[in-house]
Amino acid sequence: MFRRILILAIIISLLAGFTGGFYYHKSQLEVPGLSRVFNKEIGQPKDVDFGIFWNTWNILHDKYVDKDKLNTQELVYGAVDGLVKAVGDPYTVFLKPKESESFNQEISGSFGGVGIEIGLRDNVITVIAPLKGTPAERAGLLAGDKILKVGDKTTEAMKVKEADNFIRRPKGTPVKLTIGRDGQALREVSIIRDTIRVPTVSWKLVDDDIAYIQLFVFNRNVDGDFKKIAREITGSGAAGIILDLRNNPGGLLDSAVNIASYFLDPDLTVTKERFGDGRENDFRSLANGRLKDYPLVAIINKGSASASEILAGALRDNRGVTIVGETSFGKGSVQQVEELAGKSSLKVTVAKWFTPKGISISDEGVSPDVEVKRTEDDINNNRDPQLDKAREIIRGL
């Protein structure tokens, strides 16, 4: 009898333990919000303790005062966004579905906005360059200006894409920007948005025999446009060339290589693309060289970025071309877009660009051989000491 009672007690205890464990596990799964999460194990790296994330998730859904208002999907997006921001690279960004859609729909060469290229400098939204002939240029915005507010929204902790989305709106609508400029008080600038058609390149003769080329952007139209002016220059009687890359925010790498080829012998390194695993790609000049025998001086400023930095570095490293102006912006990296679940995406920096002699454009920018600043007062009074210096130098070549 005693043995039967003992066996029955053991069975009852096991059943009670199993039942309690089942309901405890069920209660854990039914923490509000957690039961709607799936694919938790997909893509998990080894040897990473992710417990702190789920502990925080559970506490929020269990104890937050307005837990019924928590949006599970937004919490996931916020976690991914925080992960990407912790990388510390301003050009590696997570794009939620609407941001990703907007990014994919942008068309090079024409868009609605004010006509500025922006980036992050010291974690502040900064004007890389005002584009030629746009409302931003007419409003007096300069390369290096800090955009502290768009309307009433502070840009603190904003991603570049977020700020860009606030600035780009339909033609004819106003936008108010709060601008910080070194050594000056904050000021508000009101600009009417317009359809922005970005010019690519223009040229004219200065001093009767110097071809002055202004290269504004490296978009998909620049190759054909530059080919046309190269023909015009060779038939113009020009004895030298000044290549102005100021306020050129860059663009297509292939176009930078193509245009560099006009000034270089074939098969010279234009830029080196270096990946995180040590792999390198060399981009080399093509068999063009139509303008390679002309004496050449280049002008840059802190609004020269990306492809314009590649071009300037290639000309100096391969030909010893003198560069006049100010140190460039320093945007020498390659981004790749990876599609994620739910039509979100990740724009991730996968490589950096180096000049032929190994200078990191991202880390150092391109420094001038002859430093000449152009002040706001110079601009307002139509003085251009940088161009004047370039003209002086090319006369001595």
Beta strands, then each sheet from edge to edge (+ up, - down):
strand 1: 93-95
strand 2: 110-113
strand 3: 116-121
strand 4: 124-130
strand 5: 146-150
strand 6: 153-154
strand 7: 174-180
strand 8: 187-192
strand 9: 194-197
strand 10: 201-206
strand 11: 210-215
strand 12: 240-244
strand 13: 269-275
strand 14: 280-284
strand 15: 296-300
strand 16: 322-325
strand 17: 333-339
strand 18: 345-354
strand 19: 370-371
sheet 1: 1+ 18- 13+ 14-
sheet 2: 1+ 18- 17+
sheet 3: 2+ 9-
sheet 4: 3+ 4-
sheet 5: 6+ 5- 7+ 8-
sheet 6: 10+ 11- 12- 15- 16- 19-
end
